[in-house]
Structures are given as C-alpha cells and as structure tokens.
Amino acid sequence: MKTRITELFGIKYPIIQGGMHHVGLAELASAVSNAGGLGIITGLTQKTPAKLADEIDRCKEMTDKPFGVNLTFLPSFEPPPYAEYIEAIINGGVKIVETAGNNPEAHLPALKAAGIKVIHKCTSVRHSLKAERIGCDAVSVDGFECGGHPGEDDIPNMILLPRAAQELSIPFVASGGIGTAEQMVAALALGADGINMGTRFIATKEAPVHQNVKQAILAASELDTRLIMRPIRNTERVINNQAVEKIIELEREKGSDLRIEDLRGLVGGVYPKVMDDGDMEAGAWSCGMVVGLINDIPSCQELIDGLVADAQNIIRDKLTEFLVD
Ligand SMILES: Cc1cc2nc3c(=O)[nH]c(=O)nc-3n(C[C@H](O)[C@H](O)[C@H](O)COP(=O)(O)O)c2cc1C
C-alpha cells in the first residue's frame, strides 16, 4: 500500500502501533515494524533516559525496519527530564517520534535538528492545526472512541476524521476505535492516510503483557469501557473494574472538589501491576471501545497481513459491487 504516511516514514503499510505505557516495549515495537507497520516504543515506560537508550538498542537488535519512540506530555506527579529522553532518542538513531498530550513545540527544534519526523497525537481539529503550524510532519487524530486520553470534546471519528481532512494539509492517521479491515478502509475513505491502533495491538502474541490482560480484552464488550478523571480535565478511557467503579464513586461524591491526589492509589503506579503481574483489579488502565471487536490473539504479522489483505479485497471487490454501469 502507498499513502503519504508510508512515504513519510518509509514503511510498507500505513499501520502504526501507538505508544502504550508498559506495553510498547521493544518486543511489540519490533514485531509491528517487522510486519511492515510502524512499531513505537513508549519512552516514559523506561524509568530513566539511560534505560530508554537500552530499550532502543534492544529494538534495533530485533528489527532493521524503521520504528519510533513515543513521548507523552501529560500532567504527572513528577515531570520527567524530557530533554534527556530526547537526547537518548537522538543518540539511538531513532528517526520517528510520536508526541502526545501537551503541545510539543518546546522540543521540536532539538528533534528537527536531528532529522527526526514528528507525528503528534491530537484529539481535535484545532490542536491538529496547531501541530501543523508549529512544524509537525503528521498528526494522529484520536477520536472519542480511543483508549487512553480522548480529550474533552467527545467528537467520534465519523465526524472528526472528515473534519480533519477538510482542514489539514499534512498527512494524518485515524486513531481510536480501529481493529478491523472494514474500519481501516472507512478511515481511508474519510480522508486519513493510515491508521493508528492501541488496544488491538495488546491482544497480539508479541505484546509483552500478562496473559490476564489479553484475556480481559477478549472477554470485554464495547460496553465495558468507562471515562474517568473528567472533573479534573484529564479524561481517560479505561476498561471497567472494581477500582474504576471506586473512582467513579469518588468523582460523584467530590464533584468539582476532586483533586488528582484523591485518586493517587487508583491511577498511579497501576501499570506494572496490571501489565506485568496480571492483577486486573490493581487500578485503572487504558482501553478503547474497540475491545468489543477483538476476539483473537494473532501474531503482529498475522494481524497486519490480515488487515491489509482484507482491506485490499474490500477496496477492489466488495465496494465496487455497489456500482452500476
Ligand atoms: C494500555 C494503553 C496505554 C496507553 N498509553 C499511552 C501512552 O503512554 N502515551 C500515549 O501517547 N498514548 C497512549 N495510549 C493511547 C494509544 O497510543 C492510542 O492512541 C490509542 O490506544 C488508540 O485508540 P484504540 O485503543 O482505540 O486503538 C495508550 C493506550 C492504551 C490502550
């Protein structure tokens, strides 16, 4: 397949694996890249810039294809040393960075000077246009369906993608809610140059997470995600569990008095317990509505080959059946 995204990143298929805390390790990123997509290591999952440098080296041992690193700028209890993480990315020879969360403008000069292509993840047209204006090479447009942080506008991709297509000049990928070839074709029809998937890639053979996490994804339906932290404007879509019900109860009780500190034990330090230990009740973890469409655990190669083959069939055969001479 050839789109502006495959050209920009030098990849075979316009399929990106978005950064995922404690999931986006070298095993998954290299498997996605080896299968022709773009795998992404999640920078801040590595506790220090030196550890990120090691993870980049590990990934380079597992693939000779392009891969990226995600840098997330979100409110955090202790802000990480971003400049040093960027140094590790540059020194590691990585040529693609996915930024997300706050405006990445302060860090663009360093990234651009090193010849790095930047794709910024945005949840609105206005933020996408801002990313274009400040010099990002592409954007990942993340709709309301997405796992993780959908922003505060609640615009689903059926509206958000064609709106982005109307306004943007730089390439963009559709992110959020995608897991099937039909959805991939729809995203391309709506104007996207490719897709970004998170949740779907957790249920793959190579995702380096506990089997309980993959089973939870198989067991869940599209009704099983919840939005948390809306009162503090840090909305996150997560899979429902007892901890999430507790968070929702606290949010109801405290209303506008809610502070992030009130949720510390329920949202902080949760990922290692869930992803490594398989403790599914440890706290809140991101998961998208697409969970309702996931029923298998393929390898990344099987997943990507299937998506591409089915998408080609839909484009070539299924859709043309609707045409009359
Ligand atoms: C478990 C999990 C962890 C995530 N962690 C991050 C993160 O650290 N940084 C980030 O930019 N996005 C993160 N995301 C968002 C994904 O990169 C991607 O944008 C999102 O999953 C797309 O929606 P989907 O899950 O419906 O495919 C995470 C998503 C999930 C499911």
The ligand as an SDF file (V2000), in Angstrom:
LIG
                    3D

 31 33  0  0  0  0  0  0  0  0999 V2000
   -2.9530    0.4190   27.6300 C   0  0  0  0  0  0  0  0  0  0  0  0
   -2.7760    1.7000   26.8600 C   0  0  0  0  0  0  0  0  0  0  0  0
   -1.7630    2.5680   27.2270 C   0  0  0  0  0  0  0  0  0  0  0  0
   -1.5640    3.7530   26.5060 C   0  0  0  0  0  0  0  0  0  0  0  0
   -0.5190    4.5690   26.8510 N   0  0  0  0  0  0  0  0  0  0  0  0
   -0.2640    5.6670   26.0940 C   0  0  0  0  0  0  0  0  0  0  0  0
    0.8660    6.4830   26.3840 C   0  0  0  0  0  0  0  0  0  0  0  0
    1.6270    6.2400   27.3220 O   0  0  0  0  0  0  0  0  0  0  0  0
    1.0770    7.5540   25.5770 N   0  0  0  0  0  0  0  0  0  0  0  0
    0.2490    7.8570   24.5280 C   0  0  0  0  0  0  0  0  0  0  0  0
    0.5100    8.8160   23.8160 O   0  0  0  0  0  0  0  0  0  0  0  0
   -0.8260    7.1030   24.2410 N   0  0  0  0  0  0  0  0  0  0  0  0
   -1.0990    6.0190   24.9960 C   0  0  0  0  0  0  0  0  0  0  0  0
   -2.1780    5.2340   24.6780 N   0  0  0  0  0  0  0  0  0  0  0  0
   -3.0240    5.5860   23.5120 C   0  0  0  0  0  0  0  0  0  0  0  0
   -2.6020    4.8230   22.2390 C   0  0  0  0  0  0  0  0  0  0  0  0
   -1.3420    5.2100   21.7870 O   0  0  0  0  0  0  0  0  0  0  0  0
   -3.5950    5.0710   21.0930 C   0  0  0  0  0  0  0  0  0  0  0  0
   -3.6460    6.4440   20.7790 O   0  0  0  0  0  0  0  0  0  0  0  0
   -4.9930    4.5930   21.4330 C   0  0  0  0  0  0  0  0  0  0  0  0
   -4.9270    3.3550   22.0800 O   0  0  0  0  0  0  0  0  0  0  0  0
   -5.8440    4.4870   20.1770 C   0  0  0  0  0  0  0  0  0  0  0  0
   -7.1090    4.0210   20.4880 O   0  0  0  0  0  0  0  0  0  0  0  0
   -7.5270    2.4660   20.4140 P   0  0  0  0  0  0  0  0  0  0  0  0
   -7.0620    1.8820   21.6960 O   0  0  0  0  0  0  0  0  0  0  0  0
   -8.9990    2.5480   20.2870 O   0  0  0  0  0  0  0  0  0  0  0  0
   -6.8570    1.8670   19.2210 O   0  0  0  0  0  0  0  0  0  0  0  0
   -2.4150    4.0770   25.4150 C   0  0  0  0  0  0  0  0  0  0  0  0
   -3.4550    3.1880   25.0720 C   0  0  0  0  0  0  0  0  0  0  0  0
   -3.6430    2.0220   25.7720 C   0  0  0  0  0  0  0  0  0  0  0  0
   -4.7620    1.1020   25.3570 C   0  0  0  0  0  0  0  0  0  0  0  0
  1  2  1  0
  2  3  1  0
  2 30  2  0
  3  4  2  0
  4  5  1  0
  4 28  1  0
  5  6  2  0
  6  7  1  0
  6 13  1  0
  7  8  2  0
  7  9  1  0
  9 10  1  0
 10 11  2  0
 10 12  1  0
 12 13  2  0
 13 14  1  0
 14 15  1  0
 14 28  1  0
 15 16  1  0
 16 17  1  0
 16 18  1  0
 18 19  1  0
 18 20  1  0
 20 21  1  0
 20 22  1  0
 22 23  1  0
 23 24  1  0
 24 25  2  0
 24 26  1  0
 24 27  1  0
 28 29  2  0
 29 30  1  0
 30 31  1  0
M  END
$$$$
